[in-house]
Amino acid sequence: MRLLLSLFLLLSAGVAFAGPAQRALPVSQDAWSAAIRWGDFEGAVNLLDPSLRARQAPSSLESARFRQVQISGYRDRGASVDFKTGVAARDIEIGVINRNTQAERTVRYRETWRWDAQAKTWWVTSGLPDLWAQD
């Protein structure tokens, strides 16, 4: 019983002392995944690194192209994170359906993330996924 209590306290302490970066990463990644999965690319732009957002905000033509597709799947195929350096990455597989032809294809995408200690948030540094990439 004493061993069980010690183990519980040890595990609880680990959760309690998780840093802000560790707690914020899944929240940020879930928000990004949901935005992409539901076709909210304008919302996803808000999660881009501010310096990247200023340089790579989608043009009206690019926004129109995003409206021509439906996302049918968003699957995490592997991830890595280094909380000490504030860098994370995920390999993603996205199902994309062309609304005009109803043709479906799969696009692979590598998300990269940067921890901003001042803003206490994670930013996407890889940009919006290229849904028209050829494998």
Residue, then its C-alpha position, 0 to 999 in steps of 0.5 A: m500500500r505504501l509503495l502504491l501511494s509513493l508511486f501515485l505521488l511521484l506520478s502526480a508530481g510529474v504532472a503537476f510540474a509539467g512546464p507550460a510548453q509541455r502543457a500547451l503543445p497538445v492544445s496548440q496541435d489539437a487546435w491546428s489539427a481541427a482547423i485543417r481537418w474542418g477546412d478552416f484555413e483562415g483560422a489555421v493562419n492565426l496559429l502560424d508563427p507571426s513572422l511566417r504569417a506576415r510573409q506567407a499569408p494566403s492570397s485571395l487566389e490561394s484562399a479560393r484554392f483551399r475552398q475547392v478541397q474537402i479534408s477527409g482525414y488528418r492522421d498523425r503518423g509520428a511525432s518528436v518534441d524537444f522541450k529544452t530547445g522548444v522545437a516539435a515536429r509531426d508527420i501528418e497524412i491528410g486525405v484531400i477530396n477535390r470538390n469538383t471531381q470528387a477525386e480523393r488523394t493523400v498528401r503527406y506533410r511535416e508540421t514543425w512547431r516553435w515554442d514562444a516563451q514570451a507569448k506562452t504558445w506554440w507556433v507552426t513554422s512549416g506553413l500551411p500544408d501544400l495540398w497540391a503536392q505530388d508524392 
